[in-house]
C-alpha cells in the first residue's frame, strides 16, 4: 500500500481505516505510511471530520467511524467471530492485508465480541513480518490471478531445495495444524497429478507472466475426501483401540466422516476409519501416549512403537542423570 499523495486521498484513506479500526492520530499516520511531519495534517483532518459528524472520538483518545447497526443475528455473529479468531491463530506473521481482513471482520461484530477481536488485532500488529508473509502474498496472487508461481521448495526428504513452477488449483488451511498448503501441479516435475505443498517451505517466490488454468473437472473436496489432514494417497484402513480411561475424550474427537466408533464390553473404544495414507497420523497417535493401541495398518503400528521407544530412551537417560547438553 502506498501513502496517499493528496488531501482528498488522505481523507478517503483515513475514513476507510477508521471504518475498520480505532486509531490515534499517530497510529493513523503510521498506518497510512505518511511521514512524521504529516501528523498535524492528520489531526486537522480528524477535527474537520469530527465537526462534520463523520467520525467520533473515544475516551481513549482514539477515533473511529461510528459502528453501523447489527448485520447478523447472534449465531451469525459468533460464526464471523470464530472466523476472525481462526484467521488470527493461522497468521503467524504480520501482513497488512491480513490485518485489513481481520479489521473488516471485526467491524461486523456486536460489542462484546468486537472488543476481544480488536484486542487480538492490536496484538497481531506487533507480530514480526518476514519471508512467509511475502510468500503468502505471491501464492494468493498466483492462485486468484491464474498465474504460475516460481519458487524454491525445501522438501523434508531432500537436503537442498528444488526448483518449482506451480500451477495452483486451490489453497487449503490444515484443520489440525492451521498451516497453509497449495495444491497443484509442478510443471517441472512432470505428470498431471496435483500434489500438496506447504507454503512455509517455499522460498524466493515470484510470479511468471504466463497464465494458467484450473481443470474444470478438478474437485478440491473430492481430492481431500480421505485425507486425515491435507496429505492424500492410497486409501488405508486404520483401526485404533483406546483405553476405558479416555472414553469421553474419544467420543469428543472428530475423526473422518466414515469413522465407526464403538465402545466394547471391555470398556475400550474401537475406532475404525479410512485415510489417504497414514503418515499424518503418527504424531497425533503419539499424543495419546499409552492410552491407544494401533491395531492396523502394521506400518503405523511400527512407527508409533518406534516413537514411544525413542521417547522412553530419552527419559531413561534423564532418570540416570545423563541429561543431554543441548546447544
C-alpha positions as CSV (number, residue, x, y, z in Angstrom):
1,X,0.0,0.0,0.0
2,X,1.4,3.4,-1.0
3,X,0.9,6.6,1.1
4,X,-1.9,8.9,-0.1
5,X,-0.4,11.9,-2.0
6,X,-3.2,14.5,-1.8
7,X,-5.5,15.6,1.0
8,X,-8.5,14.1,-0.8
9,X,-6.7,10.7,-0.9
10,X,-5.6,11.1,2.7
11,X,-9.1,11.8,4.0
12,X,-10.6,8.9,2.0
13,X,-7.9,6.5,3.3
14,X,-8.4,7.8,6.8
15,X,-12.1,7.1,6.7
16,X,-11.5,3.7,5.3
17,X,-9.1,2.9,8.1
18,X,-11.4,4.3,10.8
19,X,-14.3,2.3,9.5
20,X,-12.5,-0.9,10.5
21,X,-10.2,0.1,13.3
22,X,-9.9,2.6,16.2
23,X,-6.7,4.6,15.9
24,X,-5.0,7.6,17.4
25,X,-3.6,10.3,15.2
26,X,-0.1,8.9,15.4
27,X,-1.3,5.4,14.6
28,X,-3.2,6.8,11.6
29,X,0.0,8.5,10.3
30,X,1.9,5.2,10.7
31,X,-0.8,3.0,9.2
32,X,-1.2,5.3,6.1
33,X,2.6,5.3,5.7
34,X,2.7,9.1,6.0
35,X,5.9,11.0,7.0
36,X,6.0,12.1,10.6
37,X,5.6,15.7,9.7
38,X,2.1,14.9,8.4
39,X,0.8,14.3,11.9
40,X,-0.5,17.9,12.2
41,X,-2.3,17.4,8.8
42,X,-3.9,14.2,10.1
43,X,-5.0,16.0,13.3
44,X,-6.6,18.8,11.2
45,X,-8.4,16.2,9.0
46,X,-9.7,14.5,12.1
47,X,-11.0,17.8,13.5
48,X,-12.9,18.5,10.3
49,X,-14.4,15.0,10.1
50,X,-15.4,15.2,13.8
51,X,-17.2,18.5,13.2
52,X,-19.0,17.0,10.2
53,X,-20.1,14.0,12.2
54,X,-18.3,11.6,10.0
55,X,-16.2,10.2,12.9
56,X,-16.3,10.1,16.7
57,X,-13.6,10.5,19.4
58,X,-13.5,7.9,22.1
59,X,-12.5,8.3,25.8
60,X,-9.2,6.6,24.9
61,X,-8.3,9.4,22.6
62,X,-8.7,7.3,19.5
63,X,-11.1,7.9,16.6
64,X,-13.4,5.7,14.7
65,X,-16.3,5.8,12.2
66,X,-19.5,5.1,14.3
67,X,-20.4,1.4,14.0
68,X,-23.4,0.6,11.8
69,X,-26.4,-1.3,13.1
70,X,-26.1,-5.1,13.7
71,X,-25.8,-7.0,10.5
72,X,-26.0,-10.5,12.0
73,X,-28.1,-12.4,14.5
74,X,-26.2,-13.9,17.5
75,X,-25.3,-17.2,15.8
76,X,-24.1,-15.5,12.6
77,X,-22.1,-13.1,14.7
78,X,-20.5,-16.0,16.5
79,X,-19.6,-17.6,13.2
80,X,-17.9,-14.4,12.0
81,X,-16.1,-14.0,15.3
82,X,-14.9,-17.6,15.0
83,X,-13.6,-16.9,11.5
84,X,-11.7,-13.9,12.8
85,X,-10.2,-15.9,15.7
86,X,-9.1,-18.7,13.3
87,X,-7.5,-16.2,11.0
88,X,-5.6,-14.7,13.9
89,X,-4.3,-18.1,15.0
90,X,-3.4,-19.0,11.4
91,X,-1.4,-15.9,10.6
92,X,1.9,-16.4,12.5
93,X,3.5,-13.3,10.8
94,X,2.2,-9.8,10.3
95,X,0.8,-8.9,6.9
96,X,-1.1,-5.7,6.2
97,X,-3.7,-7.4,4.1
98,X,-4.4,-10.0,6.8
99,X,-4.8,-7.1,9.3
100,X,-7.2,-5.4,7.0
101,X,-9.3,-8.5,6.7
102,X,-9.3,-9.0,10.4
103,X,-10.4,-5.4,11.0
104,X,-13.2,-5.7,8.4
105,X,-14.5,-8.8,10.1
106,X,-14.2,-7.0,13.5
107,X,-16.5,-4.1,12.4
108,X,-19.3,-6.6,11.8
109,X,-19.4,-7.9,15.4
110,X,-21.5,-6.8,18.4
111,X,-19.7,-5.0,21.2
112,X,-18.6,-8.0,23.4
113,X,-17.1,-9.9,20.5
114,X,-15.8,-6.7,18.9
115,X,-13.8,-5.8,22.0
116,X,-12.0,-9.2,22.0
117,X,-11.4,-9.1,18.3
118,X,-9.9,-5.6,18.5
119,X,-7.5,-6.6,21.3
120,X,-6.4,-9.5,19.1
121,X,-5.9,-7.2,16.1
122,X,-3.6,-4.9,18.2
123,X,-1.6,-8.0,19.3
124,X,-1.4,-9.2,15.7
125,X,0.1,-5.8,14.6
126,X,3.1,-6.5,16.8
127,X,4.0,-9.8,15.2
128,X,7.1,-10.0,13.0
129,X,6.9,-9.6,9.3
130,X,9.3,-12.0,7.5
131,X,9.5,-14.0,4.3
132,X,6.5,-16.2,5.0
133,X,4.2,-13.2,4.7
134,X,5.6,-12.3,1.3
135,X,5.3,-15.9,0.1
136,X,1.7,-15.9,1.1
137,X,1.0,-12.8,-1.0
138,X,2.7,-14.3,-4.0
139,X,0.7,-17.5,-3.6
140,X,-2.5,-15.7,-3.3
141,X,-1.9,-13.7,-6.4
142,X,-0.8,-16.8,-8.4
143,X,-4.0,-18.7,-7.5
144,X,-6.5,-15.9,-7.8
145,X,-5.0,-14.3,-10.9
146,X,-4.3,-17.5,-12.7
147,X,-0.5,-17.1,-12.8
148,X,2.3,-19.7,-12.5
149,X,4.3,-19.5,-9.2
150,X,8.0,-19.9,-9.4
151,X,9.9,-20.8,-6.2
152,X,12.5,-23.0,-4.5
153,X,10.8,-25.7,-2.4
154,X,12.5,-27.3,0.6
155,X,11.1,-30.8,0.9
156,X,11.8,-32.7,4.2
157,X,13.1,-35.6,2.2
158,X,15.8,-33.6,0.4
159,X,18.8,-31.7,1.7
160,X,18.7,-29.0,-0.9
161,X,15.7,-27.0,-2.3
162,X,14.3,-28.0,-5.7
163,X,13.0,-25.6,-8.4
164,X,9.3,-25.5,-8.8
165,X,6.8,-23.9,-11.3
166,X,3.5,-24.4,-9.7
167,X,0.0,-24.2,-11.2
168,X,-2.1,-23.8,-8.1
169,X,-5.5,-25.5,-8.1
170,X,-6.5,-24.3,-4.6
171,X,-5.3,-23.3,-1.2
172,X,-6.1,-25.3,1.9
173,X,-5.8,-24.5,5.6
174,X,-4.8,-27.6,7.6
175,X,-7.6,-28.3,10.0
176,X,-5.3,-29.9,12.5
177,X,-2.2,-27.7,12.3
178,X,-3.5,-24.4,10.8
179,X,-0.7,-24.4,8.2
180,X,-1.4,-23.2,4.7
181,X,-0.9,-25.6,1.7
182,X,-1.0,-25.1,-2.0
183,X,-2.4,-28.0,-4.0
184,X,-1.4,-28.0,-7.7
185,X,0.8,-29.3,-10.4
186,X,4.6,-28.6,-10.5
187,X,5.3,-28.3,-14.2
188,X,9.0,-29.1,-13.7
189,X,8.1,-32.4,-12.1
190,X,6.1,-33.8,-15.0
191,X,2.8,-35.5,-14.9
192,X,-0.7,-34.1,-14.5
193,X,-1.5,-35.2,-10.9
194,X,-1.7,-32.4,-8.3
195,X,0.3,-32.7,-5.1
196,X,0.3,-30.9,-1.8
197,X,3.0,-28.2,-1.0
198,X,3.4,-26.4,2.3
199,X,3.7,-22.6,1.9
200,X,6.3,-22.3,4.7
201,X,8.7,-24.4,2.7
202,X,8.6,-22.1,-0.3
203,X,11.5,-19.7,-0.8
204,X,12.2,-16.9,-3.3
205,X,8.6,-16.9,-4.6
206,X,7.8,-15.0,-7.8
207,X,5.1,-14.8,-10.4
208,X,5.7,-15.8,-14.1
209,X,4.0,-13.7,-16.8
210,X,2.2,-16.6,-18.4
211,X,-1.4,-17.5,-17.4
212,X,-2.6,-20.9,-16.3
213,X,-5.9,-22.6,-15.9
214,X,-7.5,-25.0,-13.4
215,X,-9.1,-28.1,-15.0
216,X,-12.9,-27.8,-14.8
217,X,-13.2,-31.4,-13.7
218,X,-11.0,-30.9,-10.7
219,X,-13.0,-31.1,-7.4
220,X,-11.0,-29.9,-4.4
221,X,-13.3,-31.5,-1.8
222,X,-13.1,-34.9,-3.5
223,X,-9.3,-34.5,-3.7
224,X,-9.2,-34.2,0.1
225,X,-12.1,-36.5,0.9
226,X,-10.0,-39.2,2.5
227,X,-7.2,-37.0,4.0
228,X,-6.6,-37.0,7.7
229,X,-5.1,-33.5,7.3
230,X,-4.1,-32.5,3.8
231,X,-2.0,-35.4,2.6
232,X,-3.6,-37.8,0.1
233,X,-2.7,-41.2,-1.1
234,X,-3.9,-44.8,-1.3
235,X,-6.9,-45.4,1.0
236,X,-5.7,-47.1,4.1
237,X,-7.8,-48.8,6.8
238,X,-7.0,-47.7,10.3
239,X,-8.1,-49.4,13.5
240,X,-7.4,-48.0,17.0
241,X,-8.3,-49.2,20.4
242,X,-8.5,-46.6,23.2
243,X,-8.4,-47.4,26.9
244,X,-11.5,-47.0,29.0
245,X,-10.0,-44.0,30.8
246,X,-10.2,-41.8,27.7
247,X,-13.7,-42.9,26.5
248,X,-15.2,-39.5,26.9
249,X,-12.3,-37.8,25.1
250,X,-12.5,-40.2,22.2
251,X,-16.3,-39.5,22.0
252,X,-15.5,-35.8,21.5
253,X,-12.9,-36.4,18.8
254,X,-13.6,-35.6,15.2
255,X,-12.5,-38.4,13.0
256,X,-13.2,-38.9,9.3
257,X,-16.9,-38.9,8.1
258,X,-16.8,-42.7,7.6
259,X,-15.4,-43.4,11.1
260,X,-17.0,-46.2,13.1
261,X,-16.7,-45.6,16.9
262,X,-17.9,-48.3,19.3
263,X,-17.4,-49.0,23.0
264,X,-16.6,-52.6,23.6
265,X,-17.6,-54.8,26.5
266,X,-14.1,-54.3,27.9
267,X,-14.7,-50.6,28.1
268,X,-12.2,-49.9,25.3
269,X,-13.3,-47.8,22.4
270,X,-12.7,-49.3,19.0
271,X,-12.3,-46.7,16.2
272,X,-12.1,-47.7,12.5
273,X,-11.8,-45.3,9.6
274,X,-10.1,-44.9,6.2
275,X,-7.5,-42.2,5.4
276,X,-5.4,-41.4,2.3
277,X,-2.1,-42.5,3.8
278,X,-1.1,-42.9,7.5
279,X,1.9,-40.7,7.9
280,X,0.0,-37.7,9.2
281,X,-1.5,-39.9,11.9
282,X,1.8,-40.8,13.6
283,X,2.3,-37.6,15.8
284,X,-1.4,-37.5,16.6
285,X,-1.5,-41.1,17.8
286,X,1.7,-40.5,19.8
287,X,0.0,-37.6,21.5
288,X,-2.4,-40.1,23.2
289,X,0.6,-41.8,24.9
290,X,-0.3,-45.2,26.3
291,X,-4.0,-44.6,26.0
292,X,-4.3,-46.0,22.5
293,X,-3.1,-49.1,20.6
294,X,-2.7,-49.2,16.8
295,X,-4.2,-52.4,15.5
296,X,-3.6,-51.6,11.8
297,X,-2.0,-50.8,9.5
298,X,1.2,-52.5,10.6
299,X,3.3,-49.6,9.2
300,X,1.6,-47.2,11.5
301,X,1.9,-49.5,14.5
302,X,5.6,-49.8,13.9
303,X,6.1,-46.1,13.5
304,X,4.2,-45.4,16.8
305,X,6.2,-48.2,18.5
306,X,9.5,-46.7,17.4
307,X,8.3,-43.2,18.6
308,X,7.5,-44.5,22.1
309,X,10.8,-46.4,22.2
310,X,12.8,-43.2,21.4
311,X,10.9,-41.2,24.0
312,X,11.4,-43.9,26.6
313,X,15.2,-43.8,25.8
314,X,15.3,-40.1,26.3
315,X,13.7,-40.2,29.7
316,X,15.7,-43.2,30.7
317,X,18.8,-41.1,30.3
318,X,17.3,-38.3,32.3
319,X,16.5,-40.7,35.2
320,X,20.0,-42.0,35.1
321,X,21.5,-38.5,35.5
322,X,22.7,-38.4,31.9
323,X,20.6,-35.4,30.7
324,X,21.8,-34.2,27.3
325,X,23.5,-30.9,26.9
326,X,21.7,-29.2,24.0
327,X,23.5,-26.3,22.3
